[in-house]
Amino acid sequence: MSIRMRHTKGHRNERRQHLKLKQVHAALCPKCKSPVQPHILCGNCGTYRGRQMIDVLAKLTKKERKQKEKELKDQESNDSSP
């Protein structure tokens, strides 16, 4: 059997160059303006492309639901005012 061929640091690093992580681009939700990944619904308000997909308030307790509704209302009012 032959001895394994050595590879230089440059050769090794060229191979590893493709293993880097890609930067995730974030868009803003049109309803609540929170950062979301493209093509994924908003976890804050539950909308996707302007349509309500899930009810984020359904699994919350009464106190949490009231607080969340207030936050969403404040965000919408801040967006509409210049």
Biotite code that builds the C-alpha atoms (Angstrom):
import biotite.structure as struc

atoms = struc.array([
    struc.Atom([0.000, 0.000, 0.000], chain_id="A", res_id=1, res_name="MET", atom_name="CA", element="C"),
    struc.Atom([1.201, 3.471, -0.756], chain_id="A", res_id=2, res_name="SER", atom_name="CA", element="C"),
    struc.Atom([1.498, 6.348, 1.676], chain_id="A", res_id=3, res_name="ILE", atom_name="CA", element="C"),
    struc.Atom([-1.362, 8.816, 1.718], chain_id="A", res_id=4, res_name="ARG", atom_name="CA", element="C"),
    struc.Atom([-0.711, 11.950, -0.262], chain_id="A", res_id=5, res_name="MET", atom_name="CA", element="C"),
    struc.Atom([-0.280, 15.158, 1.720], chain_id="A", res_id=6, res_name="ARG", atom_name="CA", element="C"),
    struc.Atom([-2.440, 18.172, 1.026], chain_id="A", res_id=7, res_name="HIS", atom_name="CA", element="C"),
    struc.Atom([-1.404, 21.741, 1.647], chain_id="A", res_id=8, res_name="THR", atom_name="CA", element="C"),
    struc.Atom([-3.340, 24.164, 3.852], chain_id="A", res_id=9, res_name="LYS", atom_name="CA", element="C"),
    struc.Atom([-4.553, 25.919, 0.735], chain_id="A", res_id=10, res_name="GLY", atom_name="CA", element="C"),
    struc.Atom([-5.910, 22.690, -0.725], chain_id="A", res_id=11, res_name="HIS", atom_name="CA", element="C"),
    struc.Atom([-7.642, 21.871, 2.556], chain_id="A", res_id=12, res_name="ARG", atom_name="CA", element="C"),
    struc.Atom([-9.157, 25.356, 2.862], chain_id="A", res_id=13, res_name="ASN", atom_name="CA", element="C"),
    struc.Atom([-10.406, 25.322, -0.737], chain_id="A", res_id=14, res_name="GLU", atom_name="CA", element="C"),
    struc.Atom([-12.326, 22.153, 0.063], chain_id="A", res_id=15, res_name="ARG", atom_name="CA", element="C"),
    struc.Atom([-13.767, 23.644, 3.257], chain_id="A", res_id=16, res_name="ARG", atom_name="CA", element="C"),
    struc.Atom([-14.795, 26.863, 1.564], chain_id="A", res_id=17, res_name="GLN", atom_name="CA", element="C"),
    struc.Atom([-18.161, 25.359, 0.610], chain_id="A", res_id=18, res_name="HIS", atom_name="CA", element="C"),
    struc.Atom([-19.020, 24.461, 4.213], chain_id="A", res_id=19, res_name="LEU", atom_name="CA", element="C"),
    struc.Atom([-19.653, 28.040, 5.311], chain_id="A", res_id=20, res_name="LYS", atom_name="CA", element="C"),
    struc.Atom([-23.090, 29.069, 6.568], chain_id="A", res_id=21, res_name="LEU", atom_name="CA", element="C"),
    struc.Atom([-25.241, 31.281, 4.403], chain_id="A", res_id=22, res_name="LYS", atom_name="CA", element="C"),
    struc.Atom([-26.723, 34.457, 5.818], chain_id="A", res_id=23, res_name="GLN", atom_name="CA", element="C"),
    struc.Atom([-30.463, 34.288, 6.401], chain_id="A", res_id=24, res_name="VAL", atom_name="CA", element="C"),
    struc.Atom([-32.281, 37.221, 4.863], chain_id="A", res_id=25, res_name="HIS", atom_name="CA", element="C"),
    struc.Atom([-35.148, 38.612, 6.888], chain_id="A", res_id=26, res_name="ALA", atom_name="CA", element="C"),
    struc.Atom([-38.138, 40.490, 5.535], chain_id="A", res_id=27, res_name="ALA", atom_name="CA", element="C"),
    struc.Atom([-40.660, 42.529, 7.484], chain_id="A", res_id=28, res_name="LEU", atom_name="CA", element="C"),
    struc.Atom([-44.194, 41.350, 8.121], chain_id="A", res_id=29, res_name="CYS", atom_name="CA", element="C"),
    struc.Atom([-46.566, 43.776, 6.351], chain_id="A", res_id=30, res_name="PRO", atom_name="CA", element="C"),
    struc.Atom([-49.050, 43.664, 9.230], chain_id="A", res_id=31, res_name="LYS", atom_name="CA", element="C"),
    struc.Atom([-46.953, 43.841, 12.420], chain_id="A", res_id=32, res_name="CYS", atom_name="CA", element="C"),
    struc.Atom([-43.530, 44.819, 10.969], chain_id="A", res_id=33, res_name="LYS", atom_name="CA", element="C"),
    struc.Atom([-41.690, 42.101, 12.884], chain_id="A", res_id=34, res_name="SER", atom_name="CA", element="C"),
    struc.Atom([-38.797, 40.345, 11.085], chain_id="A", res_id=35, res_name="PRO", atom_name="CA", element="C"),
    struc.Atom([-39.775, 37.076, 9.364], chain_id="A", res_id=36, res_name="VAL", atom_name="CA", element="C"),
    struc.Atom([-38.094, 34.673, 6.975], chain_id="A", res_id=37, res_name="GLN", atom_name="CA", element="C"),
    struc.Atom([-39.311, 34.856, 3.373], chain_id="A", res_id=38, res_name="PRO", atom_name="CA", element="C"),
    struc.Atom([-42.068, 32.379, 2.403], chain_id="A", res_id=39, res_name="HIS", atom_name="CA", element="C"),
    struc.Atom([-42.810, 31.605, 6.080], chain_id="A", res_id=40, res_name="ILE", atom_name="CA", element="C"),
    struc.Atom([-45.779, 32.932, 8.017], chain_id="A", res_id=41, res_name="LEU", atom_name="CA", element="C"),
    struc.Atom([-45.291, 35.462, 10.791], chain_id="A", res_id=42, res_name="CYS", atom_name="CA", element="C"),
    struc.Atom([-45.046, 33.878, 14.227], chain_id="A", res_id=43, res_name="GLY", atom_name="CA", element="C"),
    struc.Atom([-46.062, 37.100, 15.914], chain_id="A", res_id=44, res_name="ASN", atom_name="CA", element="C"),
    struc.Atom([-49.409, 37.772, 14.203], chain_id="A", res_id=45, res_name="CYS", atom_name="CA", element="C"),
    struc.Atom([-50.023, 34.530, 12.218], chain_id="A", res_id=46, res_name="GLY", atom_name="CA", element="C"),
    struc.Atom([-50.384, 36.098, 8.759], chain_id="A", res_id=47, res_name="THR", atom_name="CA", element="C"),
    struc.Atom([-48.870, 35.067, 5.430], chain_id="A", res_id=48, res_name="TYR", atom_name="CA", element="C"),
    struc.Atom([-49.009, 37.325, 2.371], chain_id="A", res_id=49, res_name="ARG", atom_name="CA", element="C"),
    struc.Atom([-51.639, 39.520, 4.023], chain_id="A", res_id=50, res_name="GLY", atom_name="CA", element="C"),
    struc.Atom([-53.990, 36.660, 4.946], chain_id="A", res_id=51, res_name="ARG", atom_name="CA", element="C"),
    struc.Atom([-54.653, 35.294, 8.430], chain_id="A", res_id=52, res_name="GLN", atom_name="CA", element="C"),
    struc.Atom([-53.419, 31.673, 8.458], chain_id="A", res_id=53, res_name="MET", atom_name="CA", element="C"),
    struc.Atom([-53.347, 30.704, 12.139], chain_id="A", res_id=54, res_name="ILE", atom_name="CA", element="C"),
    struc.Atom([-54.919, 32.132, 15.248], chain_id="A", res_id=55, res_name="ASP", atom_name="CA", element="C"),
    struc.Atom([-52.008, 32.947, 17.543], chain_id="A", res_id=56, res_name="VAL", atom_name="CA", element="C"),
    struc.Atom([-54.388, 33.992, 20.318], chain_id="A", res_id=57, res_name="LEU", atom_name="CA", element="C"),
    struc.Atom([-56.215, 30.643, 20.505], chain_id="A", res_id=58, res_name="ALA", atom_name="CA", element="C"),
    struc.Atom([-53.806, 28.844, 22.854], chain_id="A", res_id=59, res_name="LYS", atom_name="CA", element="C"),
    struc.Atom([-53.130, 31.804, 25.152], chain_id="A", res_id=60, res_name="LEU", atom_name="CA", element="C"),
    struc.Atom([-54.710, 32.356, 28.530], chain_id="A", res_id=61, res_name="THR", atom_name="CA", element="C"),
    struc.Atom([-57.174, 35.207, 28.966], chain_id="A", res_id=62, res_name="LYS", atom_name="CA", element="C"),
    struc.Atom([-54.554, 37.536, 30.459], chain_id="A", res_id=63, res_name="LYS", atom_name="CA", element="C"),
    struc.Atom([-51.947, 36.730, 27.777], chain_id="A", res_id=64, res_name="GLU", atom_name="CA", element="C"),
    struc.Atom([-54.566, 37.080, 25.018], chain_id="A", res_id=65, res_name="ARG", atom_name="CA", element="C"),
    struc.Atom([-55.566, 40.545, 26.212], chain_id="A", res_id=66, res_name="LYS", atom_name="CA", element="C"),
    struc.Atom([-51.930, 41.651, 26.375], chain_id="A", res_id=67, res_name="GLN", atom_name="CA", element="C"),
    struc.Atom([-51.161, 40.248, 22.899], chain_id="A", res_id=68, res_name="LYS", atom_name="CA", element="C"),
    struc.Atom([-54.228, 41.951, 21.382], chain_id="A", res_id=69, res_name="GLU", atom_name="CA", element="C"),
    struc.Atom([-53.093, 45.256, 22.871], chain_id="A", res_id=70, res_name="LYS", atom_name="CA", element="C"),
    struc.Atom([-49.577, 44.823, 21.444], chain_id="A", res_id=71, res_name="GLU", atom_name="CA", element="C"),
    struc.Atom([-50.911, 44.020, 17.964], chain_id="A", res_id=72, res_name="LEU", atom_name="CA", element="C"),
    struc.Atom([-53.301, 46.975, 18.093], chain_id="A", res_id=73, res_name="LYS", atom_name="CA", element="C"),
    struc.Atom([-50.489, 49.328, 19.141], chain_id="A", res_id=74, res_name="ASP", atom_name="CA", element="C"),
    struc.Atom([-48.248, 48.039, 16.342], chain_id="A", res_id=75, res_name="GLN", atom_name="CA", element="C"),
    struc.Atom([-50.967, 48.550, 13.726], chain_id="A", res_id=76, res_name="GLU", atom_name="CA", element="C"),
    struc.Atom([-51.749, 52.062, 14.973], chain_id="A", res_id=77, res_name="SER", atom_name="CA", element="C"),
    struc.Atom([-48.049, 53.007, 14.916], chain_id="A", res_id=78, res_name="ASN", atom_name="CA", element="C"),
    struc.Atom([-47.740, 51.752, 11.345], chain_id="A", res_id=79, res_name="ASP", atom_name="CA", element="C"),
    struc.Atom([-50.706, 53.759, 10.068], chain_id="A", res_id=80, res_name="SER", atom_name="CA", element="C"),
    struc.Atom([-49.585, 57.075, 11.598], chain_id="A", res_id=81, res_name="SER", atom_name="CA", element="C"),
    struc.Atom([-46.737, 58.885, 9.750], chain_id="A", res_id=82, res_name="PRO", atom_name="CA", element="C"),
])
